[in-house]
Amino acid sequence: MKDHARAIFDHALSAVDPRQAVKNATLDLSPGAIYSIAIGKAAASMALGLEDALGDKLTAPVLIAMGGHPLPNENSLAAAQAAFALLDRAKAEEATVVFLISGGGSAMIEWPVSDDISLADLQTANRTLISCGASIAEVNAVRRAFSAVKGGKLARRAQQARTFTLIVSDTNPGDEASVASGPTLNTPADSPKAIEVVEHYHLENRLPHSIMKAVRDQKHATGTINESHLVLLDNNTAITAARDKAMELGFSCSTLNEIREQPVAEGCELLLSSLMSSSTECAVSGGEFSCPVRGDGRGGRNLETTLRCAIGLANHTGLILSAGTDGIDGNSPAAGAIADETTIQRARNLGLDANQYLARSDSYTFFEHLGDLIITGPTGTNVRDLRILLRTPLTRDK
């Protein structure tokens, strides 16, 4: 069963190859200079795909804006300055700019809206936002308030240029403006207000004063960006590929499209309920659960999802694999983990208390002891998480 789950996950990963997706994309490019900026965890793969497709038609090599992750660093600021310089050149030449945007890019390129905001302030703000339990849309709403890159501000630096944006999305369908906090797309009209997010999660005293000033003084951009964009790959691509592989292996399979962004405890309850009540032998879920950090351990939302489900599976029969398609879960080097009805008893045999590891957000160490980590290394893609649930078939062998 574990081998089947891993085969399903690996097949889904192969279906979301950014290089091939960009290479196969159809672009209607005008004659003249062509520049490109790649941002995000799939930046290098997407850049290779564009070079495969365009070759010497590119005026210069693709600028890959790769700074820190999950927090911005000096390289993130340098990436922004390099991008600004390239866009100034494109603006002067009225050139074409192809943006290659993928998830995880929010911290990889950054510049503050005010000189009062230091790099340390940017790091504190991002650390606070990604650990407070807010959804990605809420986090991005605040990020846009203090960033000179996000919310379409990067593309606005070259409005005389013709721009295309190719996206490998780590957000929900229709929410591509949230990928990497939307540096080239208009902010959705229904986006939450930054100050409302801050107040809802009681962040006023946790964010630096310079960040709070930017949030309170936020002015929404006027006008729209003259752009066109295309989503090449997203979470649904991975979900569909996983379902198809499960069926190829002989499992009946369903997709749990309604289980996407719940708080992690609620999401795990829904997953387990579905596993116990469904008539199908496999179910696939995607998205990203919100998962506040409670302790100083190692792990992320996928590892915690697997640990919570392992506790629930102790008295039932079934299996769950939860892993990030980017290959990295939280502050750990794992993509996720796999668990079944034997996990908790095996842990007890080793003297491990699952609830203690859960309480200190140390799910990575728990599964490391058991040898049940999913290790892929950075995959070069990022289309959110994938959760695969299996039940032992009752009527036939696999």
Buried (B, 14 or more C-beta within 10 A) or exposed (E): BEEBBBBBBBBBBEBBBBBBBBBEBEBEEEEEBBBBBBBBBBBBBBBBBBBEBBEEEBBEEBBBBBBBBBBBBEBBBBBBEBBBEBBEBBBEBEBBBBBBBBBBBBBBBBBBBEEEBEBEBBBBBBBBBBBBBBBBBBBBBBBBBBBBBBBBBBBBBBBEBBBBBBBBBBBBEEBBBBBBBBBBBBBBEEBBBBBEBBEEBEBEEBBBEBBBBBBEEBEEEEEEBEBEBEBBBBBBBBBBBBBBBBBEBBBBBBBBBEBBBBBBBEBBBBBBEBBBEBEBBBBBBBBBBBBBBEEEBBBBBBBBBBBBBBBBBBEEBBBBBBBBBBBBBBBBBBBBBBBBBBBBEBBEEEEBEBEEBBEBBBBBBBBBBBEBBBEBEBBBBBBBBBBBBBBEBEEEEE
